[in-house]
Amino acid sequence: MLKRTKQFMNSNKYKYEKHYIRPLMTPESVYVFKFGKEDLNNRLIIKYSHTWTGRIKINEIDLRLHKQQHPRIFKRESDLIKYLKQHVNQKTKGRLKTNKIEPDEKKESK
C-alpha cells in the first residue's frame, strides 16, 4: 500500500514510520504514516476497506503537515504525490532565496 508515496519519501530523504490501526466501531481500517526530515511531525491517515474480491480500496487520505488541525483530504495517491512534490519544490525555492544561492543557468556556447 502506498508504494509510490514510500518511493517519494526515500528519494527526498524523508524518514517515516507506519502503523496499522483497526478501529472497533467502523468497518474501515486505518493506516497511519508519520514522516519528516528530522522529526516525524507530519502524518498521513489512510482510511481503506476491502472490496468483496479482497482488493484494497482507499476511501480517503488525510495529510496533516506540522500537526495541523484541519487536514488536506485526497481521494487518490497520485493527487497526494502531486501536492507533496509542489510543497517540496516551494521549500527548496525558499531555502535557495535565504541562502542566496541562484539555480544553475544554462551556459551558452559560442
MDAnalysis code that builds the backbone (N, CA, C; Angstrom):
import MDAnalysis as mda
import numpy as np

u = mda.Universe.empty(330, n_residues=110, atom_resindex=np.repeat(np.arange(110), 3), trajectory=True)
u.add_TopologyAttr("name", ["N", "CA", "C"] * 110)
u.add_TopologyAttr("resid", np.arange(1, 111))
u.add_TopologyAttr("resname", ["MET", "LEU", "LYS", "ARG", "THR", "LYS", "GLN", "PHE", "MET", "ASN", "SER", "ASN", "LYS", "TYR", "LYS", "TYR", "GLU", "LYS", "HIS", "TYR", "ILE", "ARG", "PRO", "LEU", "MET", "THR", "PRO", "GLU", "SER", "VAL", "TYR", "VAL", "PHE", "LYS", "PHE", "GLY", "LYS", "GLU", "ASP", "LEU", "ASN", "ASN", "ARG", "LEU", "ILE", "ILE", "LYS", "TYR", "SER", "HIS", "THR", "TRP", "THR", "GLY", "ARG", "ILE", "LYS", "ILE", "ASN", "GLU", "ILE", "ASP", "LEU", "ARG", "LEU", "HIS", "LYS", "GLN", "GLN", "HIS", "PRO", "ARG", "ILE", "PHE", "LYS", "ARG", "GLU", "SER", "ASP", "LEU", "ILE", "LYS", "TYR", "LEU", "LYS", "GLN", "HIS", "VAL", "ASN", "GLN", "LYS", "THR", "LYS", "GLY", "ARG", "LEU", "LYS", "THR", "ASN", "LYS", "ILE", "GLU", "PRO", "ASP", "GLU", "LYS", "LYS", "GLU", "SER", "LYS"])
u.atoms.positions = np.array([
    [0.832, -1.170, 0.000],
    [0.000, 0.000, 0.000],
    [0.883, 1.242, 0.000],
    [0.530, 2.224, -0.795],
    [1.250, 3.490, -0.919],
    [2.703, 3.315, -1.363],
    [2.915, 2.484, -2.326],
    [4.265, 2.202, -2.822],
    [4.909, 3.456, -3.403],
    [4.151, 4.222, -4.193],
    [4.704, 5.428, -4.814],
    [5.023, 6.496, -3.772],
    [4.216, 6.576, -2.718],
    [4.480, 7.551, -1.653],
    [5.761, 7.196, -0.918],
    [5.977, 5.915, -0.640],
    [7.201, 5.483, 0.030],
    [8.422, 5.749, -0.844],
    [8.307, 5.544, -2.150],
    [9.413, 5.839, -3.056],
    [9.717, 7.336, -3.060],
    [8.665, 8.164, -3.026],
    [8.845, 9.612, -2.973],
    [9.581, 10.014, -1.693],
    [9.180, 9.435, -0.572],
    [9.816, 9.746, 0.709],
    [11.298, 9.354, 0.702],
    [11.605, 8.180, 0.184],
    [13.003, 7.730, 0.133],
    [13.835, 8.593, -0.803],
    [13.286, 9.000, -1.942],
    [14.057, 9.796, -2.896],
    [14.318, 11.211, -2.378],
    [13.441, 11.735, -1.515],
    [13.625, 13.076, -0.949],
    [14.208, 13.050, 0.466],
    [14.686, 11.894, 0.895],
    [15.374, 11.708, 2.175],
    [14.507, 12.057, 3.383],
    [13.240, 11.660, 3.332],
    [12.351, 11.779, 4.485],
    [12.396, 10.475, 5.259],
    [12.371, 10.581, 6.593],
    [12.246, 9.392, 7.430],
    [10.762, 9.149, 7.642],
    [10.367, 7.884, 7.786],
    [8.957, 7.602, 8.034],
    [8.767, 6.356, 8.882],
    [7.613, 6.313, 9.539],
    [7.158, 5.156, 10.300],
    [5.748, 4.849, 9.847],
    [5.366, 3.588, 9.944],
    [4.000, 3.237, 9.573],
    [3.379, 2.375, 10.662],
    [2.098, 2.603, 10.904],
    [1.357, 1.865, 11.908],
    [0.013, 1.466, 11.330],
    [-0.462, 0.319, 11.706],
    [-1.767, -0.166, 11.293],
    [-2.707, -0.093, 12.486],
    [-3.885, 0.490, 12.282],
    [-4.877, 0.587, 13.361],
    [-6.188, 0.030, 12.835],
    [-6.797, -0.828, 13.601],
    [-8.117, -1.361, 13.240],
    [-9.117, -0.828, 14.259],
    [-9.873, 0.217, 13.909],
    [-10.851, 0.760, 14.854],
    [-11.972, -0.233, 15.144],
    [-12.509, -0.170, 16.339],
    [-13.553, -1.103, 16.742],
    [-14.928, -0.727, 16.219],
    [-15.202, 0.558, 16.051],
    [-16.555, 0.998, 15.737],
    [-16.835, 1.193, 14.247],
    [-15.846, 1.213, 13.395],
    [-16.074, 1.456, 11.967],
    [-15.577, 0.276, 11.146],
    [-16.168, 0.061, 9.971],
    [-15.705, -1.046, 9.121],
    [-14.398, -0.746, 8.391],
    [-13.971, 0.521, 8.393],
    [-12.738, 0.887, 7.692],
    [-11.513, 0.569, 8.535],
    [-10.450, 0.197, 7.880],
    [-9.168, 0.037, 8.541],
    [-8.393, 1.338, 8.366],
    [-7.457, 1.592, 9.249],
    [-6.705, 2.847, 9.215],
    [-5.212, 2.529, 9.241],
    [-4.483, 3.223, 8.395],
    [-3.050, 3.086, 8.252],
    [-2.461, 4.464, 8.539],
    [-1.628, 4.621, 9.555],
    [-1.032, 5.907, 9.915],
    [0.428, 5.889, 9.480],
    [0.811, 6.916, 8.774],
    [2.117, 7.030, 8.160],
    [2.722, 8.353, 8.630],
    [3.686, 8.335, 9.572],
    [4.329, 9.540, 10.082],
    [5.633, 9.750, 9.327],
    [5.913, 11.014, 8.966],
    [7.135, 11.283, 8.209],
    [7.654, 12.681, 8.512],
    [8.919, 12.913, 8.158],
    [9.553, 14.213, 8.319],
    [11.040, 14.119, 8.038],
    [11.676, 15.266, 7.869],
    [13.120, 15.296, 7.626],
    [13.892, 14.947, 8.892],
    [13.588, 15.635, 10.000],
    [14.279, 15.375, 11.263],
    [13.329, 14.772, 12.287],
    [12.208, 15.447, 12.516],
    [11.187, 14.949, 13.439],
    [10.045, 14.362, 12.623],
    [9.376, 13.388, 13.179],
    [8.235, 12.783, 12.497],
    [6.967, 13.550, 12.882],
    [6.895, 14.838, 12.475],
    [5.785, 15.677, 12.881],
    [4.704, 15.829, 11.805],
    [4.825, 15.164, 10.680],
    [3.810, 15.157, 9.635],
    [3.188, 13.772, 9.588],
    [1.926, 13.700, 9.168],
    [1.347, 12.365, 9.098],
    [0.282, 12.261, 8.018],
    [0.180, 11.051, 7.506],
    [-0.865, 10.663, 6.571],
    [-1.758, 9.669, 7.289],
    [-3.057, 9.849, 7.170],
    [-4.002, 8.892, 7.730],
    [-4.787, 8.334, 6.554],
    [-4.585, 7.067, 6.260],
    [-5.224, 6.423, 5.116],
    [-6.354, 5.547, 5.627],
    [-7.560, 5.854, 5.189],
    [-8.730, 5.051, 5.561],
    [-9.081, 4.189, 4.364],
    [-9.099, 2.887, 4.586],
    [-9.364, 1.980, 3.482],
    [-10.260, 0.841, 3.922],
    [-10.819, 0.178, 2.934],
    [-11.649, -1.000, 3.197],
    [-11.313, -2.035, 2.134],
    [-11.912, -3.182, 2.247],
    [-11.685, -4.252, 1.282],
    [-12.941, -4.469, 0.452],
    [-12.762, -4.679, -0.836],
    [-13.897, -4.985, -1.696],
    [-14.288, -6.442, -1.501],
    [-15.369, -6.860, -2.111],
    [-15.824, -8.240, -1.934],
    [-14.870, -9.243, -2.574],
    [-13.982, -8.768, -3.488],
    [-12.986, -9.661, -4.086],
    [-11.698, -9.718, -3.268],
    [-11.620, -8.883, -2.212],
    [-10.440, -8.899, -1.362],
    [-9.425, -7.818, -1.687],
    [-9.703, -6.988, -2.694],
    [-8.778, -5.910, -3.035],
    [-8.934, -4.753, -2.071],
    [-7.860, -4.004, -1.891],
    [-7.897, -2.843, -1.003],
    [-8.424, -1.642, -1.773],
    [-9.384, -0.941, -1.171],
    [-9.969, 0.256, -1.756],
    [-9.699, 1.416, -0.813],
    [-8.938, 2.409, -1.260],
    [-8.643, 3.582, -0.438],
    [-9.845, 4.512, -0.499],
    [-10.402, 4.825, 0.672],
    [-11.554, 5.715, 0.741],
    [-11.127, 7.177, 0.828],
    [-10.126, 7.473, 1.648],
    [-9.598, 8.829, 1.700],
    [-8.219, 8.833, 2.333],
    [-7.454, 9.862, 1.970],
    [-6.112, 10.067, 2.513],
    [-6.093, 11.455, 3.134],
    [-5.826, 11.534, 4.430],
    [-5.734, 12.812, 5.140],
    [-4.271, 13.145, 5.343],
    [-3.874, 14.329, 4.932],
    [-2.499, 14.793, 5.109],
    [-2.501, 15.918, 6.127],
    [-1.735, 15.744, 7.201],
    [-1.600, 16.772, 8.230],
    [-0.118, 17.129, 8.324],
    [0.224, 18.313, 7.823],
    [1.604, 18.780, 7.873],
    [1.810, 19.592, 9.144],
    [2.853, 19.298, 9.876],
    [3.234, 20.011, 11.096],
    [2.081, 20.071, 12.106],
    [1.412, 18.942, 12.290],
    [0.338, 18.775, 13.283],
    [-0.809, 19.761, 13.094],
    [-1.269, 19.929, 11.865],
    [-2.409, 20.797, 11.572],
    [-3.682, 20.253, 12.199],
    [-4.633, 21.141, 12.436],
    [-5.925, 20.717, 12.947],
    [-6.860, 20.298, 11.818],
    [-6.775, 20.976, 10.671],
    [-7.647, 20.684, 9.538],
    [-6.825, 20.055, 8.412],
    [-7.046, 18.780, 8.145],
    [-6.205, 18.090, 7.153],
    [-6.598, 18.404, 5.718],
    [-5.684, 18.140, 4.819],
    [-5.988, 18.160, 3.393],
    [-6.411, 16.738, 3.045],
    [-7.503, 16.612, 2.327],
    [-8.055, 15.287, 2.038],
    [-7.906, 15.000, 0.548],
    [-7.364, 13.809, 0.244],
    [-7.169, 13.363, -1.135],
    [-7.908, 12.049, -1.346],
    [-8.372, 11.828, -2.556],
    [-9.050, 10.574, -2.898],
    [-8.086, 9.554, -3.496],
    [-7.027, 10.047, -4.173],
    [-6.084, 9.158, -4.842],
    [-4.656, 9.474, -4.412],
    [-3.821, 8.460, -4.506],
    [-2.410, 8.620, -4.146],
    [-1.696, 9.558, -5.115],
    [-2.095, 9.568, -6.379],
    [-1.452, 10.435, -7.363],
    [-1.670, 11.912, -7.031],
    [-2.859, 12.275, -6.532],
    [-3.113, 13.657, -6.121],
    [-2.241, 14.035, -4.931],
    [-2.073, 13.108, -4.010],
    [-1.225, 13.333, -2.839],
    [0.222, 13.585, -3.251],
    [0.744, 12.760, -4.140],
    [2.140, 12.900, -4.571],
    [2.341, 14.209, -5.320],
    [1.369, 14.600, -6.130],
    [1.463, 15.869, -6.844],
    [1.543, 17.036, -5.856],
    [0.726, 16.991, -4.804],
    [0.752, 18.036, -3.782],
    [2.086, 18.036, -3.036],
    [2.576, 16.864, -2.669],
    [3.843, 16.786, -1.934],
    [5.011, 17.297, -2.776],
    [5.029, 16.983, -4.062],
    [6.097, 17.487, -4.939],
    [6.069, 19.004, -5.006],
    [4.867, 19.564, -5.105],
    [4.723, 21.006, -5.149],
    [5.196, 21.632, -3.837],
    [4.858, 21.019, -2.729],
    [5.239, 21.528, -1.418],
    [6.753, 21.457, -1.219],
    [7.383, 20.370, -1.649],
    [8.832, 20.222, -1.528],
    [9.538, 21.244, -2.409],
    [9.016, 21.496, -3.623],
    [9.618, 22.490, -4.514],
    [9.549, 23.889, -3.919],
    [8.450, 24.229, -3.238],
    [8.336, 25.544, -2.602],
    [9.346, 25.690, -1.481],
    [9.567, 24.626, -0.707],
    [10.538, 24.685, 0.383],
    [11.956, 24.873, -0.152],
    [12.305, 24.162, -1.226],
    [13.667, 24.282, -1.755],
    [13.884, 25.665, -2.367],
    [12.860, 26.242, -2.991],
    [12.993, 27.598, -3.531],
    [13.193, 28.598, -2.400],
    [12.497, 28.407, -1.281],
    [12.661, 29.282, -0.123],
    [14.054, 29.185, 0.462],
    [14.604, 27.980, 0.511],
    [15.974, 27.797, 1.027],
    [16.995, 28.441, 0.104],
    [16.777, 28.350, -1.211],
    [17.704, 28.971, -2.150],
    [17.706, 30.481, -1.984],
    [16.537, 31.084, -1.737],
    [16.459, 32.535, -1.566],
    [17.126, 32.963, -0.267],
    [16.919, 32.217, 0.828],
    [17.519, 32.613, 2.105],
    [19.029, 32.426, 2.092],
    [19.538, 31.451, 1.362],
    [20.982, 31.219, 1.287],
    [21.622, 32.001, 0.145],
    [20.797, 32.708, -0.626],
    [21.245, 33.498, -1.780],
    [22.016, 32.650, -2.774],
    [21.522, 31.463, -2.993],
    [22.114, 30.573, -3.990],
    [21.198, 30.602, -5.200],
    [21.748, 30.937, -6.328],
    [20.947, 31.000, -7.545],
    [21.034, 29.665, -8.265],
    [19.919, 29.209, -8.856],
    [19.974, 27.963, -9.615],
    [20.914, 28.096, -10.811],
    [21.506, 26.983, -11.229],
    [22.431, 26.994, -12.357],
    [21.708, 27.433, -13.625],
    [22.336, 28.351, -14.329],
    [21.766, 28.803, -15.594],
    [22.468, 28.060, -16.713],
    [21.742, 27.892, -17.803],
    [22.340, 27.201, -18.947],
    [23.425, 28.085, -19.557],
    [24.570, 27.480, -19.784],
    [25.683, 28.210, -20.383],
    [25.559, 28.160, -21.896],
    [25.700, 29.325, -22.488],
    [25.615, 29.371, -23.943],
    [26.996, 29.144, -24.531],
    [27.044, 28.299, -25.535],
    [28.335, 28.035, -26.192],
    [28.418, 28.850, -27.458],
    [29.631, 29.294, -27.767],
    [29.821, 30.134, -28.952],
    [30.150, 29.325, -30.159],
])
